[in-house]
Amino acid sequence: MHKDTKNFQTVSTLDELWEGDMAEVVVDSHVIVLVRPRSGTPRAFQGICPHQDIPLVEGNFDGRVLMCRAHQWTFDANTGRGINPSGSRLAEYAIRVDGDDILIAVEGVEPLFANC
């Protein structure tokens, strides 16, 4: 039996993060944008746009796509993959839902940044 060795920390609850919502949380100095896409499954990504260090929580989230406010870089909220530009990506954090609690582990994850 495999035991999960990551240190998960509670950051929110399902009651606080409704479907279609986003929130910024900080875990061990990692700025994270917590999203709950229309699929209903919470996801956690780096909270800073890889383009120019803009907090993603200041952008728009329509339940499917996360858009940075500064230059309209867009990301798929289920995968973190870049939509525009397609070569971009958000680093994703491990997430677990335990009852109503949303937990995140940050070990081994480093934010990604574009070379522009």
C-alpha positions in Angstrom: 0.0 0.0 0.0 1.4 3.4 -1.1 1.3 6.0 1.6 1.1 9.7 0.5 4.3 11.4 1.8 3.4 14.9 0.7 2.5 17.5 3.4 -1.0 18.7 2.5 -2.3 21.8 4.2 -5.9 22.9 4.4 -6.4 26.1 2.4 -10.2 26.4 2.0 -13.5 24.5 2.0 -15.9 23.6 -0.7 -18.4 25.9 0.9 -16.0 28.8 0.5 -15.0 28.0 -3.1 -18.1 27.6 -5.2 -18.1 26.1 -8.7 -16.9 28.8 -11.1 -15.0 30.7 -8.3 -11.3 31.4 -7.8 -9.3 32.5 -4.8 -5.7 33.3 -4.0 -4.0 31.3 -1.2 -0.4 31.3 0.1 1.2 28.1 1.2 4.8 28.2 2.4 5.5 31.3 0.4 3.9 29.8 -2.8 1.3 32.2 -4.2 -1.5 29.9 -5.6 -4.7 30.5 -7.5 -7.3 28.0 -6.4 -10.0 27.5 -9.0 -13.1 25.4 -9.1 -14.0 24.8 -12.7 -17.5 23.9 -13.9 -16.4 20.3 -13.6 -16.7 20.9 -9.8 -13.2 19.5 -9.1 -10.9 22.1 -7.4 -7.5 22.7 -9.0 -4.5 24.6 -7.8 -2.0 26.5 -10.0 0.8 29.0 -9.6 -0.9 32.3 -8.7 1.4 34.5 -10.8 1.0 34.8 -14.6 4.1 33.3 -16.2 4.3 36.3 -18.6 5.0 39.3 -16.3 4.4 38.4 -12.7 0.7 39.6 -12.5 -1.5 38.0 -9.8 -3.9 35.7 -11.7 -6.6 36.3 -9.1 -6.9 39.8 -10.5 -7.9 38.4 -13.8 -11.1 36.7 -15.0 -12.4 33.2 -14.5 -15.5 32.0 -16.4 -15.6 28.5 -14.9 -13.4 27.1 -17.7 -10.8 29.6 -18.7 -8.5 31.7 -16.4 -7.4 35.0 -18.0 -4.6 37.3 -16.8 -5.8 40.9 -16.6 -2.6 42.5 -18.0 -2.1 40.9 -21.5 -5.0 38.5 -21.7 -2.9 35.3 -21.5 -5.4 32.5 -21.0 -5.2 29.1 -19.4 -7.4 26.0 -19.3 -8.6 25.8 -15.6 -8.7 22.0 -15.7 -5.2 21.4 -16.9 -3.2 24.7 -16.6 -2.3 24.5 -20.3 -2.0 27.7 -22.2 -4.7 28.6 -24.6 -3.2 31.9 -25.7 -0.3 31.6 -26.1 -0.6 27.8 -26.6 3.0 27.2 -25.6 2.5 28.6 -22.1 1.6 26.6 -19.0 0.9 27.0 -15.3 2.6 24.9 -12.7 0.1 22.7 -10.9 0.0 21.8 -7.2 -1.2 18.6 -5.8 -4.7 19.0 -4.3 -6.9 16.8 -2.2 -10.5 17.1 -1.0 -11.1 15.6 2.4 -14.8 15.9 3.3 -15.4 19.7 2.8 -11.7 20.7 3.2 -9.5 21.6 0.3 -5.8 20.7 0.9 -2.7 21.6 -1.2 0.8 20.3 -1.2 3.6 22.5 -2.6 6.6 20.2 -2.3 8.6 19.9 -5.5 6.6 22.5 -7.5 8.2 25.6 -9.0 6.3 28.3 -10.8 6.9 28.4 -14.6 7.9 31.7 -16.4 8.0 32.6 -20.0 11.1 33.7 -21.8 9.8 37.0 -23.0 
